[in-house]
């Protein structure tokens, strides 16, 4: 079973958020929350909030299951275009980028461990 959560119109560049998302894909939720809390990036708070929201959504479906992050996608949102003054009377466009973050969780499938035997 899969559950998801979205954060839309986040005022952070998608390129900067994808660096964090790449670290977390394929890990257990509790492990990934620990990683996010200890990184020194500006987008940590938003990604942590989105993962926590997905975990709360998942606990409503089946509370006693452990979850892992199947994927975190960071897509570009609308770009706010502003201008600032430049030399010789010119104006230069400043693009303030936004992002849409989607976190998809799936149930963690535990493999039965073999009792010390090879093969």
KEMARVO-769866 format. One line per field, with one value per residue: x, y, z of N, C-alpha, C in turn. Coordinates in steps of 0.02 Angstrom, whole numbers, plus 50000, padded with zeros to 5 digits. Layout:
<rs>
n.px (X, ...)
n.py (Y, ...)
n.pz (Z, ...)
ca.px (X, ...)
ca.py (Y, ...)
ca.pz (Z, ...)
c.px (X, ...)
c.py (Y, ...)
c.pz (Z, ...)
</rs>
This chain:
<rs>
n.px (50042, 50024, 50054, 50040, 50104, 50094, 50183, 50157, 50203, 50321, 50440, 50576, 50715, 50699, 50811, 50898, 50824, 50817, 50940, 50934, 50825, 50874, 50960, 50873, 50787, 50725, 50754, 50713, 50577, 50598, 50737, 50766, 50708, 50793, 50911, 50875, 50854, 50982, 51054, 51128, 51049, 50942, 50816, 50775, 50674, 50551, 50549, 50556, 50435, 50345, 50372, 50335, 50200, 50158, 50184, 50091, 49974, 49989, 49980, 49846, 49792, 49849, 49900, 50003, 50114, 50276, 50358, 50435, 50526, 50473, 50484, 50540, 50489, 50536, 50469, 50466, 50385, 50279, 50366, 50420, 50442, 50554, 50631, 50792, 50901, 51038, 51205, 51239, 51108, 51025, 50904, 50892, 50829, 50767, 50741, 50630, 50615, 50495, 50438, 50364, 50337, 50330, 50301, 50311, 50263, 50291, 50241, 50353, 50438, 50485, 50616, 50626, 50752, 50890, 50944, 51089, 51144, 51225, 51173)
n.py (49942, 50113, 50279, 50457, 50627, 50801, 50952, 51111, 51251, 51294, 51406, 51386, 51339, 51210, 51138, 51145, 51078, 50951, 50893, 50859, 50771, 50665, 50601, 50538, 50446, 50282, 50246, 50200, 50279, 50335, 50337, 50422, 50541, 50569, 50594, 50709, 50801, 50824, 50881, 51025, 51116, 51233, 51191, 51087, 51093, 51101, 50982, 50889, 50915, 50877, 50740, 50698, 50728, 50638, 50521, 50532, 50524, 50393, 50323, 50331, 50244, 50113, 50080, 50004, 49976, 49978, 50103, 50147, 50264, 50277, 50362, 50529, 50666, 50816, 50947, 51086, 51239, 51381, 51526, 51671, 51827, 51955, 52118, 52194, 52332, 52364, 52396, 52546, 52591, 52484, 52348, 52196, 52032, 51942, 51781, 51706, 51556, 51423, 51270, 51105, 50976, 50802, 50665, 50492, 50353, 50181, 50018, 49936, 49796, 49664, 49551, 49378, 49324, 49218, 49076, 49089, 49012, 48983, 49030)
n.pz (50000, 49965, 50021, 50017, 50025, 49995, 49970, 49919, 49816, 49881, 49939, 49885, 49790, 49667, 49630, 49739, 49835, 49783, 49807, 49943, 49938, 49864, 49952, 50040, 49980, 49975, 50105, 50277, 50364, 50494, 50501, 50394, 50440, 50546, 50475, 50403, 50506, 50550, 50447, 50370, 50289, 50206, 50161, 50241, 50342, 50274, 50199, 50302, 50367, 50267, 50254, 50382, 50378, 50279, 50349, 50453, 50377, 50335, 50455, 50484, 50393, 50415, 50569, 50636, 50557, 50483, 50385, 50229, 50127, 49969, 49858, 49831, 49752, 49676, 49602, 49490, 49528, 49499, 49440, 49518, 49450, 49464, 49461, 49467, 49488, 49378, 49319, 49224, 49202, 49173, 49189, 49276, 49270, 49409, 49459, 49564, 49622, 49645, 49724, 49709, 49817, 49828, 49927, 49934, 50022, 50063, 50124, 50232, 50187, 50276, 50264, 50301, 50411, 50380, 50472, 50508, 50405, 50250, 50088)
ca.px (50000, 50061, 50023, 50081, 50090, 50122, 50193, 50157, 50222, 50374, 50485, 50644, 50732, 50696, 50879, 50926, 50786, 50831, 51000, 50911, 50781, 50914, 50988, 50822, 50748, 50741, 50770, 50656, 50553, 50631, 50806, 50769, 50694, 50855, 50958, 50852, 50862, 51053, 51084, 51129, 51022, 50883, 50754, 50761, 50611, 50494, 50549, 50539, 50364, 50309, 50380, 50294, 50131, 50146, 50182, 50026, 49925, 49998, 49958, 49774, 49774, 49867, 49944, 50057, 50158, 50333, 50356, 50496, 50514, 50478, 50512, 50528, 50498, 50535, 50455, 50466, 50321, 50281, 50424, 50405, 50492, 50566, 50686, 50835, 50939, 51106, 51246, 51223, 51037, 50988, 50867, 50908, 50776, 50782, 50690, 50620, 50586, 50456, 50441, 50312, 50370, 50286, 50333, 50272, 50285, 50263, 50252, 50419, 50433, 50541, 50634, 50645, 50824, 50909, 50975, 51161, 51166, 51240, 51134)
ca.py (50000, 50175, 50341, 50514, 50694, 50852, 51022, 51148, 51322, 51304, 51458, 51361, 51315, 51137, 51110, 51140, 51028, 50884, 50868, 50827, 50716, 50609, 50567, 50505, 50397, 50212, 50234, 50198, 50346, 50361, 50350, 50482, 50600, 50583, 50625, 50777, 50845, 50838, 50915, 51098, 51145, 51274, 51157, 51032, 51100, 51087, 50911, 50853, 50925, 50838, 50669, 50688, 50729, 50573, 50470, 50538, 50497, 50321, 50294, 50326, 50185, 50054, 50110, 49963, 49956, 50022, 50131, 50172, 50314, 50250, 50414, 50600, 50704, 50889, 50977, 51159, 51273, 51445, 51568, 51741, 51865, 52021, 52153, 52235, 52378, 52344, 52453, 52583, 52602, 52425, 52308, 52125, 51992, 51895, 51729, 51676, 51492, 51386, 51197, 51061, 50916, 50745, 50609, 50431, 50301, 50114, 49974, 49905, 49723, 49633, 49484, 49334, 49313, 49148, 49060, 49079, 48967, 49016, 49007)
ca.pz (50000, 49961, 50043, 49995, 50050, 49950, 49992, 49856, 49817, 49930, 49913, 49884, 49723, 49661, 49624, 49806, 49872, 49755, 49841, 50004, 49921, 49839, 50010, 50081, 49943, 49988, 50175, 50322, 50380, 50554, 50483, 50352, 50482, 50582, 50428, 50387, 50564, 50561, 50390, 50376, 50228, 50221, 50143, 50287, 50378, 50230, 50183, 50364, 50377, 50217, 50272, 50442, 50355, 50246, 50402, 50487, 50331, 50335, 50519, 50481, 50353, 50455, 50619, 50663, 50502, 50472, 50318, 50199, 50076, 49902, 49816, 49845, 49691, 49684, 49537, 49490, 49530, 49463, 49454, 49529, 49414, 49491, 49428, 49508, 49446, 49361, 49298, 49163, 49195, 49151, 49238, 49269, 49299, 49463, 49461, 49630, 49604, 49694, 49714, 49733, 49844, 49838, 49963, 49930, 50069, 50053, 50181, 50234, 50185, 50312, 50240, 50356, 50412, 50382, 50536, 50506, 50352, 50186, 50031)
c.px (50045, 50020, 50069, 50060, 50124, 50130, 50200, 50175, 50273, 50423, 50558, 50656, 50729, 50764, 50910, 50889, 50800, 50893, 50981, 50870, 50819, 50944, 50937, 50785, 50773, 50757, 50706, 50639, 50590, 50704, 50812, 50753, 50756, 50906, 50939, 50864, 50935, 51088, 51082, 51109, 50958, 50817, 50735, 50693, 50551, 50491, 50532, 50464, 50323, 50313, 50337, 50220, 50113, 50142, 50117, 49970, 49928, 49972, 49881, 49751, 49788, 49920, 50005, 50107, 50216, 50334, 50425, 50479, 50526, 50509, 50495, 50541, 50491, 50527, 50454, 50395, 50325, 50341, 50401, 50460, 50495, 50624, 50727, 50878, 51010, 51144, 51221, 51148, 50996, 50950, 50882, 50853, 50803, 50725, 50687, 50580, 50547, 50458, 50377, 50347, 50316, 50325, 50286, 50304, 50254, 50280, 50321, 50410, 50495, 50553, 50651, 50719, 50837, 50950, 51048, 51186, 51179, 51194, 51064)
c.py (50062, 50233, 50398, 50578, 50743, 50918, 51062, 51221, 51338, 51354, 51438, 51332, 51239, 51105, 51100, 51086, 50957, 50853, 50831, 50766, 50654, 50568, 50521, 50449, 50327, 50196, 50229, 50269, 50374, 50378, 50414, 50545, 50619, 50617, 50697, 50825, 50865, 50870, 50991, 51130, 51182, 51238, 51100, 51035, 51080, 51012, 50869, 50857, 50882, 50763, 50653, 50686, 50663, 50517, 50472, 50511, 50420, 50289, 50291, 50265, 50120, 50074, 50069, 49940, 50004, 50042, 50150, 50222, 50282, 50300, 50483, 50636, 50778, 50919, 51053, 51186, 51337, 51487, 51641, 51782, 51936, 52053, 52190, 52278, 52352, 52406, 52484, 52587, 52543, 52392, 52234, 52085, 51945, 51846, 51699, 51612, 51461, 51312, 51164, 50996, 50862, 50688, 50549, 50379, 50235, 50072, 49942, 49830, 49695, 49564, 49440, 49318, 49238, 49135, 49042, 49032, 49006, 48987, 49003)
c.pz (50000, 49988, 50023, 50030, 50003, 49987, 49927, 49868, 49872, 49901, 49921, 49814, 49720, 49659, 49693, 49847, 49847, 49786, 49904, 49989, 49898, 49896, 50044, 50045, 49958, 50061, 50217, 50345, 50441, 50541, 50442, 50391, 50522, 50537, 50415, 50445, 50575, 50502, 50401, 50310, 50246, 50208, 50189, 50319, 50336, 50214, 50244, 50377, 50329, 50233, 50333, 50424, 50321, 50297, 50440, 50443, 50331, 50399, 50522, 50442, 50391, 50506, 50640, 50610, 50499, 50398, 50295, 50144, 50008, 49855, 49844, 49780, 49706, 49615, 49544, 49491, 49490, 49485, 49462, 49496, 49442, 49454, 49480, 49462, 49437, 49338, 49234, 49149, 49172, 49208, 49224, 49304, 49353, 49466, 49530, 49619, 49662, 49676, 49737, 49754, 49853, 49870, 49959, 49976, 50050, 50115, 50176, 50237, 50219, 50283, 50300, 50353, 50415, 50444, 50529, 50452, 50289, 50133, 50046)
</rs>
